[in-house]
Amino acid sequence: MGRRVALAAGVGALLGLAWWGVFHLISNEVVCTDDEWGCLGTFVMTVPVFAVVGAVLGWLALRFLGVSRAGLVAVPATLMAVVAMVFLLQLSPVGFLVFAGLYALIAVLTR
């Protein structure tokens, strides 16, 4: 049980760092477009893409590491973390803690 939670938290932390990195680039206008919406348009288009890609990558990483029920951990944890980061915590560098905590919590709940 401890190994499962630790692996899930590690994968979640890596996804949280990826979240922070991607949206740090957007907030610093590094990858924004010059169209009418600018950075807001980039943000709105990136959130659902990150949610899907993050859930799939989390699932594959947990499955590769031998975690049982990897999909039941990765998909809800990623979606809840993305929603929390967008609506509750904005774009803070503590995203890796949110992702890691939710991955660990879901790993315990889906034991």
C-alpha positions as CSV (number, residue, x, y, z in Angstrom):
1,M,0.0,0.0,0.0
2,G,2.8,2.4,0.9
3,R,4.6,1.7,-2.4
4,R,1.4,2.4,-4.4
5,V,0.8,5.7,-2.6
6,A,4.4,6.8,-3.0
7,L,4.5,6.0,-6.7
8,A,1.2,7.8,-7.3
9,A,2.4,10.8,-5.4
10,G,5.6,10.9,-7.4
11,V,3.8,10.7,-10.7
12,G,1.4,13.4,-9.5
13,A,4.3,15.6,-8.5
14,L,5.9,15.3,-11.9
15,L,2.6,16.2,-13.6
16,G,2.2,19.1,-11.2
17,L,5.7,20.4,-12.2
18,A,4.7,20.0,-15.8
19,W,1.5,22.0,-15.1
20,W,3.5,24.8,-13.4
21,G,6.0,24.9,-16.3
22,V,3.4,25.1,-19.1
23,F,1.3,27.7,-17.4
24,H,4.4,29.7,-16.3
25,L,5.3,30.0,-20.0
26,I,1.8,31.2,-20.8
27,S,1.6,33.7,-17.9
28,N,5.0,35.2,-19.0
29,E,3.7,35.5,-22.5
30,V,6.3,33.3,-24.0
31,V,3.9,31.1,-26.0
32,C,1.0,33.4,-26.4
33,T,-0.5,34.2,-29.8
34,D,-0.9,37.6,-31.4
35,D,-4.6,37.1,-32.2
36,E,-7.5,38.8,-30.5
37,W,-7.5,36.7,-27.3
38,G,-3.8,36.5,-26.8
39,C,-2.7,34.6,-23.6
40,L,-6.3,34.0,-22.5
41,G,-7.0,32.1,-25.7
42,T,-3.9,30.0,-25.2
43,F,-4.8,29.3,-21.6
44,V,-8.4,28.3,-22.5
45,M,-7.2,25.9,-25.2
46,T,-4.4,24.5,-23.1
47,V,-6.3,23.5,-20.0
48,P,-8.4,20.7,-21.6
49,V,-5.5,19.5,-23.6
50,F,-3.3,19.3,-20.5
51,A,-6.1,17.5,-18.6
52,V,-6.4,14.8,-21.2
53,V,-2.7,14.4,-21.9
54,G,-1.9,14.5,-18.2
55,A,-4.4,11.8,-17.4
56,V,-3.1,9.5,-20.1
57,L,0.5,10.1,-19.2
58,G,-0.3,9.5,-15.5
59,W,-2.2,6.3,-16.4
60,L,0.7,5.0,-18.5
61,A,3.3,5.9,-16.0
62,L,1.5,4.2,-13.1
63,R,0.8,1.2,-15.3
64,F,4.4,1.0,-16.3
65,L,5.4,1.2,-12.6
66,G,3.1,-1.7,-11.8
67,V,0.5,0.2,-9.8
68,S,-2.8,-1.7,-9.7
69,R,-5.9,0.1,-11.0
70,A,-3.7,2.8,-12.6
71,G,-6.6,4.3,-14.6
72,L,-8.8,4.7,-11.5
73,V,-6.0,6.7,-9.9
74,A,-4.8,8.8,-12.8
75,V,-8.0,10.0,-14.5
76,P,-9.9,11.3,-11.5
77,A,-6.8,12.7,-9.7
78,T,-5.7,14.6,-12.8
79,L,-9.1,16.0,-13.5
80,M,-9.6,17.1,-9.9
81,A,-6.2,18.7,-9.8
82,V,-6.7,20.6,-13.0
83,V,-10.1,21.9,-11.7
84,A,-8.5,22.8,-8.4
85,M,-5.6,24.6,-10.0
86,V,-7.9,26.6,-12.4
87,F,-10.7,27.5,-10.0
88,L,-9.3,27.5,-6.5
89,L,-5.6,28.1,-6.5
90,Q,-5.0,29.9,-9.8
91,L,-1.6,29.5,-11.3
92,S,0.7,29.0,-8.3
93,P,3.9,27.1,-8.1
94,V,2.4,24.7,-5.5
95,G,0.7,22.8,-8.3
96,F,3.1,19.8,-7.7
97,L,1.8,19.6,-4.2
98,V,-1.8,19.6,-5.3
99,F,-1.2,17.0,-8.0
100,A,0.9,14.8,-5.6
101,G,-1.6,15.1,-2.8
102,L,-4.6,14.2,-5.0
103,Y,-2.8,11.3,-6.6
104,A,-1.8,9.9,-3.2
105,L,-5.4,10.4,-1.9
106,I,-7.0,8.7,-4.8
107,A,-4.4,5.9,-4.6
108,V,-5.5,5.3,-1.0
109,L,-9.2,5.5,-1.9
110,T,-9.0,3.1,-4.8
111,R,-7.0,0.4,-3.0
